[in-house]
Amino acid sequence: MGHAVSTDHCPKHTVEIPSHGTLTGVTLKRPSGKPTVHRFAKVPYALPPKARFGLPIPIPDDYDYTGEYERYGAKCPQPVYESKELVYAESPSDESIQYLNIWVPASNKYRPQNGWPVLVYIHGGWLQYGDINNEFFNSVELMDDEHFKEKYIFVTPAYRLNIFGFLTCNQLEHKNMGFWDQREALKWVHRFIVHFGGDPSKITLSGLSAGAYSTFFQLAYELYHPNEEQIIKQVIFHSNMILTQPKSITECKAQYSEIVDKLGIGELNPQQQLQRLQSLDYKFLERFIPTLNLHTFRAVTDDDFVSSTTILDIMNGKFSELLVKKGVRIMHGEVDNEGYLYSLLNPPVSVEEFQLQVENYYPREVTLELMEVYNVVSAPETKLSTLFGNVIGDGQVYVSTRGFISNIVENGFPAKDYFRYRIAYRGKWLDKHLSPELKVTHAHDKPIWFYALRAGFTEKEKARLDEFLIPYLEFLNFHDDIKGWETSNARKLRLFKSDGSIVYQDDVDWERCTQIAKKLYEKQLD
């Protein structure tokens, strides 16, 4: 999609971290040749764990960063998935994934006195796939000070995925390894970003899809652990929100049993099983994951990183109370066809398989309730994949978003601090890659947020993007008065319409989605 940003013949740029050496990155340019952003790639935020499934090791006080940080690193090991419409292709991977990429505005013309605000962005991919080396993140147009005054430092941390980041078994002292990686990255940013020109007191955490899900749990971790570093000052949830209490350790036993049985190590004692899992080649595990029925590895309720009272606290008002006390602002939204992408990954061909695939996302009691709410047993087999997309699209985005908003606002979180949006606008260039009839599907709003003009936006389309993004950039720069983004009513949202106009209007999905969310919340509490 569009032209990639080349690093050929780009000048080098250095940053010194006192007592930790000098990092050498590159300065990226616009197609016109104008330098606009410095990039540092594959910067370690922690040392790899001593053994697979262990905690990341904080950067030592005597660590020397001196060296070149010009080229991207590999991605976390992940399975290959290829269908007609959705491809996660094989590419270089590495278990030592504790690194991040950093983009810094090249011009200090509009830099605030205390430094640039910082956006830490967690990539999506179901917590199973994805990486941080995305072409859209090379935001050379967005960082051009001839166009935008409001800019920011952009950071994307890599983290462990799938079985490497979210395996659950009793013999692991800590679970949710992917979240602990993200946490260590946040701590690194809070400690070191000042040396890149950033303001550590103005950090916004954001993410798309599984990245938004991760953002929620990083925020929740700080809410439930007030004595830990309070790093996050604002959050942005792109196309995701928590709907269910993550599975308990007991509920994850079925997945772990399937793993050890398929590997033929079920007769070993628990410690021997873990040692065998730690010794297996990671490329073998990449190929092994898709052979499982329960092939999706997600967050687990461990009362260490993930509190067992999360859903209860959202309903009873405690979560809202903690949010108000912390003083965060929230931006939250979606695109107008979230379900399509979800219909493409592991689409079911029978009612039995439908239940299995939904159970890869949610606990069994919620899965059964969803099957009933959407009347899955009566659906024709030819419609199951579309219905599956709608069910998961609702659960991951539309229903979960509205259930969360209605509960926290009704329990005291101020609507004025909740910035809602919905995107139905797309550039004409996207028609070459995605049928216009599919509207804006999950993740296809990324070129808008990163102002990727080189993707093919016309001058007229560029003007529409400007109008939409200026209030967003003001949000990232912690403006108190954000013009152009109304927040007076939590039941309304800022809609970027397909014709390019922007309106503040009633959320047409509010009643349907909040009613379904209420049923699912109550089912869990039962």
C-alpha positions as CSV (number, residue, x, y, z in Angstrom):
1,M,0.0,0.0,0.0
2,G,1.8,3.1,-1.2
3,H,5.6,3.8,-1.0
4,A,7.8,2.5,1.8
5,V,10.2,4.9,3.5
6,S,13.7,4.2,2.5
7,T,16.7,4.5,4.9
8,D,19.2,4.5,2.1
9,H,21.5,7.6,2.2
10,C,19.7,8.8,5.4
11,P,21.9,10.8,7.8
12,K,22.8,9.3,11.2
13,H,21.5,10.8,14.4
14,T,22.9,10.1,17.9
15,V,21.5,10.3,21.4
16,E,23.6,9.9,24.5
17,I,22.2,8.3,27.7
18,P,24.5,9.3,30.6
19,S,26.3,6.3,32.0
20,H,24.8,4.1,29.3
21,G,26.6,5.2,26.1
22,T,25.6,6.7,22.8
23,L,22.9,5.3,20.4
24,T,23.1,5.9,16.7
25,G,19.9,5.9,14.7
26,V,18.8,7.4,11.3
27,T,16.9,10.5,10.3
28,L,14.0,9.7,7.9
29,K,12.9,12.0,5.2
30,R,9.8,12.9,3.3
31,P,9.6,12.0,-0.4
32,S,10.7,15.5,-1.1
33,G,13.9,14.9,0.8
34,K,13.1,16.9,3.9
35,P,14.2,15.3,7.2
36,T,11.3,15.0,9.6
37,V,11.9,12.2,12.1
38,H,14.7,10.4,13.9
39,R,14.3,6.6,14.2
40,F,16.0,4.3,16.7
41,A,15.2,0.6,16.0
42,K,15.7,-2.5,18.2
43,V,16.6,-0.7,21.4
44,P,16.6,-3.1,24.3
45,Y,14.2,-2.2,27.2
46,A,15.1,-5.3,29.2
47,L,17.3,-8.3,28.9
48,P,15.8,-11.7,27.9
49,P,14.6,-13.9,30.7
50,K,17.0,-16.5,32.0
51,A,14.6,-19.3,30.7
52,R,11.6,-19.4,28.4
53,F,8.4,-18.2,30.2
54,G,10.4,-16.3,32.8
55,L,10.2,-12.6,33.7
56,P,12.2,-10.1,31.6
57,I,15.3,-8.8,33.4
58,P,15.5,-5.0,33.9
59,I,18.3,-3.1,32.2
60,P,21.4,-3.2,34.5
61,D,22.9,0.1,35.8
62,D,26.1,-0.6,33.9
63,Y,24.5,-1.5,30.6
64,D,26.2,0.1,27.6
65,Y,23.9,1.1,24.7
66,T,26.7,2.3,22.5
67,G,26.1,1.1,18.9
68,E,23.9,1.4,15.8
69,Y,20.1,1.2,16.0
70,E,19.3,1.6,12.4
71,R,17.7,-1.6,11.4
72,Y,14.5,-3.3,12.6
73,G,14.7,-6.5,14.6
74,A,12.9,-9.8,14.1
75,K,9.3,-10.5,15.3
76,C,8.3,-12.8,18.2
77,P,7.9,-16.4,17.1
78,Q,4.3,-17.0,15.8
79,P,2.5,-19.5,13.6
80,V,2.0,-19.0,9.9
81,Y,-1.6,-18.4,8.9
82,E,-2.6,-18.1,5.2
83,S,-6.0,-17.8,3.8
84,K,-7.3,-16.1,0.6
85,E,-7.9,-12.8,2.5
86,L,-5.7,-13.0,5.6
87,V,-2.0,-13.8,5.7
88,Y,0.5,-14.0,8.5
89,A,3.5,-15.0,6.5
90,E,6.7,-16.7,7.6
91,S,9.4,-14.2,8.3
92,P,12.5,-14.0,10.7
93,S,11.6,-14.4,14.3
94,D,13.5,-14.4,17.6
95,E,12.5,-15.2,21.2
96,S,14.7,-12.4,22.5
97,I,12.1,-9.9,21.8
98,Q,12.5,-7.4,24.6
99,Y,13.2,-4.3,22.4
100,L,11.4,-1.2,21.2
101,N,11.5,1.2,18.3
102,I,11.5,5.0,18.8
103,W,10.6,7.9,16.5
104,V,11.5,11.5,17.5
105,P,10.5,14.7,15.7
106,A,13.6,15.9,13.8
107,S,12.8,19.6,14.3
108,N,12.6,21.2,17.8
109,K,10.8,24.2,16.4
110,Y,7.5,23.4,18.3
111,R,9.0,21.3,21.1
112,P,7.4,22.1,24.4
113,Q,9.6,23.5,27.2
114,N,9.6,20.2,29.2
115,G,10.0,18.0,26.1
116,W,7.7,16.2,23.7
117,P,4.7,14.2,25.0
118,V,5.1,10.5,24.4
119,L,2.8,7.9,22.8
120,V,3.6,4.3,23.6
121,Y,1.7,2.1,21.2
122,I,1.2,-1.6,21.7
123,H,0.7,-3.6,18.5
124,G,-2.3,-5.9,17.9
125,G,-2.7,-9.3,16.5
126,W,-5.0,-11.3,18.8
127,L,-2.0,-11.6,21.2
128,Q,-0.9,-14.3,18.8
129,Y,0.6,-12.5,15.9
130,G,2.1,-9.2,14.8
131,D,5.2,-7.1,15.2
132,I,6.3,-3.5,15.7
133,N,8.1,-3.1,12.4
134,N,5.2,-1.6,10.5
135,E,5.7,0.7,7.6
136,F,2.9,3.0,8.7
137,F,4.8,3.8,11.9
138,N,7.4,5.7,9.8
139,S,5.3,8.8,10.3
140,V,7.5,11.2,8.2
141,E,4.5,13.2,7.0
142,L,3.0,13.6,10.5
143,M,6.2,14.9,11.9
144,D,6.6,17.6,9.3
145,D,6.5,20.9,11.3
146,E,5.5,22.8,8.2
147,H,2.1,21.1,8.6
148,F,1.5,20.1,12.2
149,K,2.7,22.0,15.3
150,E,1.4,19.3,17.7
151,K,3.8,16.4,17.6
152,Y,5.0,13.6,19.9
153,I,7.6,10.9,20.4
154,F,6.3,7.6,19.3
155,V,7.4,4.3,20.9
156,T,6.4,0.7,20.0
157,P,7.5,-2.1,22.3
158,A,7.8,-5.7,21.1
159,Y,6.5,-8.4,23.5
160,R,6.1,-12.1,23.8
161,L,3.0,-13.6,22.0
162,N,1.0,-16.8,21.9
163,I,2.5,-19.7,23.8
164,F,5.7,-17.8,24.5
165,G,3.8,-14.9,26.2
166,F,0.6,-16.4,27.6
167,L,1.1,-20.0,28.4
168,T,-0.6,-20.9,31.7
169,C,0.3,-23.8,34.0
170,N,0.6,-24.2,37.8
171,Q,4.4,-24.6,37.8
172,L,5.0,-21.2,36.3
173,E,5.5,-18.7,39.2
174,H,4.3,-15.8,36.9
175,K,1.8,-15.8,34.1
176,N,0.9,-13.2,31.5
177,M,4.5,-12.9,30.3
178,G,3.5,-10.7,27.4
179,F,2.1,-8.2,29.9
180,W,5.2,-8.2,32.0
181,D,7.3,-7.5,28.9
182,Q,5.0,-4.5,28.1
183,R,5.3,-3.3,31.7
184,E,9.1,-3.4,31.6
185,A,9.0,-1.4,28.3
186,L,6.8,1.2,30.0
187,K,9.2,1.5,32.9
188,W,12.1,1.9,30.4
189,V,10.3,4.7,28.6
190,H,9.5,6.5,31.9
191,R,13.2,6.3,32.9
192,F,15.0,7.0,29.6
193,I,12.7,8.9,27.2
194,V,13.9,12.3,28.6
195,H,17.3,11.7,26.9
196,F,15.4,11.5,23.5
197,G,13.7,14.8,24.2
198,G,10.6,13.4,25.8
199,D,8.5,14.4,28.8
200,P,8.1,11.4,31.1
201,S,5.2,13.1,32.9
202,K,3.1,13.1,29.7
203,I,2.9,9.5,28.6
204,T,-0.2,8.2,26.7
205,L,-0.6,4.5,26.3
206,S,-2.4,3.2,23.2
207,G,-2.9,0.2,21.1
208,L,-5.0,-1.4,18.4
209,S,-7.1,-4.5,19.0
210,A,-5.0,-6.8,21.2
211,G,-2.9,-3.7,21.8
212,A,-5.9,-1.9,23.2
213,Y,-6.7,-5.0,25.3
214,S,-3.1,-4.9,26.6
215,T,-3.5,-1.1,27.2
216,F,-6.5,-1.9,29.4
217,F,-4.6,-4.3,31.6
218,Q,-1.6,-2.0,31.9
219,L,-3.9,0.7,33.1
220,A,-5.7,-1.7,35.4
221,Y,-2.3,-2.8,36.8
222,E,-1.5,0.8,37.9
223,L,-5.0,1.3,39.3
224,Y,-4.8,-1.9,41.4
225,H,-1.1,-1.2,42.4
226,P,-1.0,2.4,43.5
227,N,2.5,2.0,45.0
228,E,3.9,1.0,41.7
229,E,5.2,3.7,39.3
230,Q,2.2,5.6,37.9
231,I,3.4,6.0,34.4
232,I,0.2,6.2,32.3
233,K,-1.5,9.5,32.2
234,Q,-3.9,8.9,29.3
235,V,-5.1,5.9,27.3
236,I,-6.4,5.3,23.8
237,F,-8.3,2.1,23.0
238,H,-8.5,1.4,19.3
239,S,-11.0,-1.3,18.4
240,N,-11.1,-3.4,21.6
241,M,-12.2,-3.5,25.2
242,I,-12.4,-6.2,27.9
243,L,-15.7,-8.1,27.8
244,T,-15.1,-11.0,30.1
245,Q,-13.0,-11.8,33.2
246,P,-10.0,-13.7,31.7
247,K,-10.0,-17.4,32.2
248,S,-8.9,-18.7,35.6
249,I,-5.8,-20.8,36.0
250,T,-8.1,-23.8,36.5
251,E,-10.0,-23.0,33.2
252,C,-6.7,-23.0,31.4
253,K,-5.9,-26.5,32.4
254,A,-7.7,-28.0,29.4
255,Q,-5.4,-26.1,27.0
256,Y,-2.3,-27.1,29.0
257,S,-3.4,-30.8,29.1
258,E,-4.0,-30.8,25.3
259,I,-0.4,-29.4,24.8
260,V,1.3,-32.0,27.0
261,D,-0.8,-34.9,25.6
262,K,0.0,-33.9,22.0
263,L,3.7,-33.7,22.9
264,G,3.6,-37.1,24.6
265,I,4.9,-35.7,27.9
266,G,1.7,-36.1,29.9
267,E,3.3,-38.8,32.1
268,L,6.2,-36.6,33.2
269,N,5.9,-34.8,36.5
270,P,5.0,-31.1,36.2
271,Q,8.5,-29.8,36.5
272,Q,9.8,-32.1,33.9
273,Q,6.9,-31.1,31.6
274,L,7.9,-27.4,32.0
275,Q,11.6,-28.2,31.3
276,R,10.6,-30.1,28.1
277,L,8.5,-27.1,27.0
278,Q,11.4,-24.8,27.7
279,S,13.8,-27.0,25.7
280,L,11.8,-27.3,22.5
281,D,13.0,-25.4,19.4
282,Y,10.9,-22.2,19.0
283,K,10.3,-23.0,15.3
284,F,8.8,-26.3,16.3
285,L,6.4,-24.5,18.6
286,E,5.5,-22.1,15.8
287,R,4.3,-25.1,13.7
288,F,2.8,-26.9,16.7
289,I,0.4,-24.2,17.9
290,P,-2.0,-24.5,14.9
291,T,-2.4,-28.2,15.6
292,L,-4.2,-27.5,18.8
293,N,-8.0,-27.2,19.2
294,L,-7.4,-24.6,21.9
295,H,-4.8,-22.7,19.9
296,T,-5.3,-19.2,21.2
297,F,-3.2,-18.1,24.2
298,R,-4.7,-15.2,26.1
299,A,-4.5,-13.4,29.4
300,V,-5.3,-15.4,32.5
301,T,-6.7,-14.2,35.9
302,D,-3.7,-14.7,38.2
303,D,-4.3,-12.0,40.9
304,D,-0.8,-11.0,40.1
305,F,-1.0,-9.0,36.9
306,V,-4.8,-9.5,36.3
307,S,-7.2,-9.0,39.2
308,S,-9.9,-11.5,39.7
309,T,-12.4,-8.7,40.5
310,T,-12.0,-6.8,37.3
311,I,-15.4,-7.3,35.8
312,L,-17.1,-7.1,39.2
313,D,-15.3,-3.7,39.8
314,I,-16.4,-2.4,36.4
315,M,-20.0,-3.2,37.4
316,N,-20.0,-2.1,41.0
317,G,-18.3,1.3,40.5
318,K,-14.9,0.6,42.0
319,F,-13.1,0.7,38.7
320,S,-14.6,4.1,37.9
321,E,-13.6,5.3,41.3
322,L,-10.0,4.3,40.7
323,L,-10.0,5.9,37.3
324,V,-11.3,9.2,38.7
325,K,-8.7,9.1,41.5
326,K,-5.9,8.5,39.0
327,G,-7.2,11.4,36.8
328,V,-6.8,9.7,33.4
329,R,-8.5,10.7,30.2
330,I,-9.7,8.1,27.7
331,M,-10.0,8.0,23.9
332,H,-11.9,5.1,22.6
333,G,-13.4,4.0,19.3
334,E,-13.8,1.7,16.3
335,V,-14.3,1.4,12.6
336,D,-17.7,0.6,10.9
337,N,-17.0,-3.0,9.9
338,E,-15.1,-4.7,12.7
339,G,-16.6,-8.1,12.2
340,Y,-15.2,-8.8,8.7
341,L,-11.6,-9.4,9.7
342,Y,-12.7,-11.7,12.6
343,S,-14.6,-13.8,10.2
344,L,-11.4,-14.6,8.3
345,L,-9.3,-16.2,11.1
346,N,-10.2,-19.8,11.8
347,P,-13.8,-19.5,10.5
348,P,-16.1,-22.4,11.7
349,V,-17.9,-24.7,9.4
350,S,-20.2,-26.3,12.0
351,V,-22.0,-25.3,15.1
352,E,-19.6,-27.5,17.2
353,E,-16.6,-25.8,15.7
354,F,-18.3,-22.4,16.2
355,Q,-18.4,-23.1,19.9
356,L,-14.8,-24.2,20.0
357,Q,-13.5,-21.2,18.1
358,V,-15.5,-18.8,20.4
359,E,-14.1,-20.6,23.4
360,N,-10.6,-19.7,22.2
361,Y,-11.6,-16.2,23.1
362,Y,-13.9,-16.5,26.1
363,P,-14.6,-18.7,29.1
364,R,-17.1,-21.5,28.5
365,E,-20.1,-19.9,30.3
366,V,-19.7,-16.8,28.3
367,T,-19.3,-18.8,25.1
368,L,-22.5,-20.6,25.7
369,E,-24.4,-17.4,26.5
370,L,-23.1,-15.9,23.2
371,M,-24.3,-19.0,21.3
372,E,-27.7,-18.4,22.7
373,V,-27.9,-14.6,22.3
374,Y,-27.0,-14.9,18.6
375,N,-29.0,-18.1,18.0
376,V,-26.1,-19.9,16.5
377,V,-27.7,-23.3,16.4
378,S,-30.3,-22.0,13.9
379,A,-27.9,-20.4,11.5
380,P,-27.3,-22.1,8.1
381,E,-23.8,-23.5,7.8
382,T,-23.1,-21.2,4.8
383,K,-23.6,-18.2,7.1
384,L,-21.5,-19.4,10.1
385,S,-18.3,-17.6,9.2
386,T,-20.1,-14.3,8.8
387,L,-22.0,-14.8,12.0
388,F,-18.8,-15.8,13.7
389,G,-17.3,-12.5,12.6
390,N,-20.3,-10.6,14.0
391,V,-20.1,-12.4,17.3
392,I,-16.4,-11.8,17.8
393,G,-16.6,-8.3,16.4
394,D,-19.3,-7.5,18.9
395,G,-17.5,-9.2,21.7
396,Q,-14.1,-7.7,21.0
397,V,-15.3,-4.2,20.0
398,Y,-18.9,-3.0,19.8
399,V,-20.5,-4.7,22.8
400,S,-17.5,-4.6,25.0
401,T,-16.8,-0.9,24.3
402,R,-20.4,0.1,25.2
403,G,-20.7,-2.1,28.2
404,F,-17.5,-0.6,29.6
405,I,-18.4,3.0,28.9
406,S,-22.0,2.7,30.2
407,N,-20.8,1.2,33.5
408,I,-17.9,3.5,34.3
409,V,-19.8,6.7,33.3
410,E,-22.9,5.7,35.2
411,N,-20.6,5.1,38.2
412,G,-19.0,8.5,38.1
413,F,-16.4,8.8,35.4
414,P,-16.9,12.2,33.8
415,A,-18.2,12.0,30.2
416,K,-16.1,15.1,29.3
417,D,-13.0,13.0,29.8
418,Y,-14.2,10.2,27.4
419,F,-13.4,10.9,23.8
420,R,-15.4,8.6,21.6
421,Y,-15.0,8.1,17.8
422,R,-16.1,5.9,14.9
423,I,-14.4,5.8,11.5
424,A,-16.3,5.2,8.3
425,Y,-13.9,7.2,6.1
426,R,-11.3,5.7,3.8
427,G,-9.1,6.9,1.0
428,K,-9.9,6.0,-2.6
429,W,-6.5,4.3,-2.8
430,L,-7.8,1.5,-0.5
431,D,-10.2,0.3,-3.2
432,K,-7.3,-1.4,-4.9
433,H,-6.8,-3.6,-1.9
434,L,-10.2,-3.9,-0.2
435,S,-13.7,-3.8,-1.8
436,P,-15.5,-0.5,-1.1
437,E,-18.5,-2.6,0.0
438,L,-16.6,-3.8,3.0
439,K,-16.3,-0.2,4.3
440,V,-13.5,0.3,6.9
441,T,-12.6,-3.0,8.3
442,H,-10.7,-3.8,11.5
443,A,-7.2,-2.1,11.5
444,H,-7.7,-0.3,8.2
445,D,-7.9,3.0,10.0
446,K,-4.2,2.8,10.8
447,P,-3.1,4.9,7.7
448,I,-5.4,7.7,9.1
449,W,-3.9,7.8,12.6
450,F,-0.3,7.8,11.3
451,Y,-1.1,10.2,8.5
452,A,0.4,7.9,5.9
453,L,-0.1,10.2,2.9
454,R,2.3,8.1,0.8
455,A,-0.3,5.4,0.8
456,G,-2.1,7.4,-1.8
457,F,-4.4,10.0,-0.2
458,T,-5.3,12.9,-2.5
459,E,-5.0,16.5,-1.6
460,K,-8.8,16.6,-1.0
461,E,-8.6,13.5,1.2
462,K,-5.6,15.0,3.0
463,A,-7.7,18.0,4.1
464,R,-10.3,15.6,5.6
465,L,-7.6,13.8,7.5
466,D,-6.2,17.1,8.8
467,E,-9.6,18.1,10.3
468,F,-10.0,14.7,12.0
469,L,-6.5,14.5,13.4
470,I,-5.9,18.0,14.8
471,P,-8.0,17.4,17.9
472,Y,-6.3,14.0,18.3
473,L,-2.9,15.6,18.3
474,E,-4.2,18.1,20.8
475,F,-5.3,15.2,23.0
476,L,-1.8,13.6,22.7
477,N,-0.3,17.0,23.7
478,F,-2.5,17.1,26.8
479,H,-4.5,20.2,25.9
480,D,-7.2,21.0,28.4
481,D,-9.5,22.5,25.8
482,I,-9.7,20.3,22.7
483,K,-11.7,22.1,20.0
484,G,-13.5,19.9,17.5
485,W,-14.1,16.9,19.7
486,E,-17.3,17.1,21.6
487,T,-17.6,15.0,24.8
488,S,-20.7,16.2,26.5
489,N,-22.6,12.9,26.2
490,A,-21.2,9.4,26.6
491,R,-24.0,8.0,24.4
492,K,-22.7,10.1,21.5
493,L,-19.6,9.8,19.4
494,R,-17.5,11.7,16.9
495,L,-18.2,10.1,13.5
496,F,-15.8,10.4,10.6
497,K,-18.4,9.8,7.9
498,S,-17.7,8.0,4.6
499,D,-18.1,11.3,2.7
500,G,-15.4,12.9,4.8
501,S,-17.6,15.1,7.0
502,I,-17.3,14.9,10.8
503,V,-20.4,15.0,13.0
504,Y,-21.2,14.4,16.7
505,Q,-24.2,12.2,16.8
506,D,-26.1,9.5,18.8
507,D,-24.5,6.1,19.0
508,V,-27.0,4.0,17.0
509,D,-25.6,0.8,18.5
510,W,-25.8,1.9,22.1
511,E,-29.1,0.2,23.2
512,R,-28.4,-3.1,21.4
513,C,-24.9,-3.5,22.6
514,T,-25.3,-2.3,26.2
515,Q,-28.2,-4.9,26.6
516,I,-26.0,-7.7,25.4
517,A,-23.1,-6.5,27.6
518,K,-25.3,-6.5,30.6
519,K,-26.4,-10.1,30.0
520,L,-22.8,-11.2,29.6
521,Y,-21.6,-9.4,32.7
522,E,-24.4,-10.8,34.8
523,K,-23.7,-14.3,33.5
524,Q,-20.1,-14.1,34.7
525,L,-21.2,-12.8,38.1
526,D,-23.7,-15.7,38.4
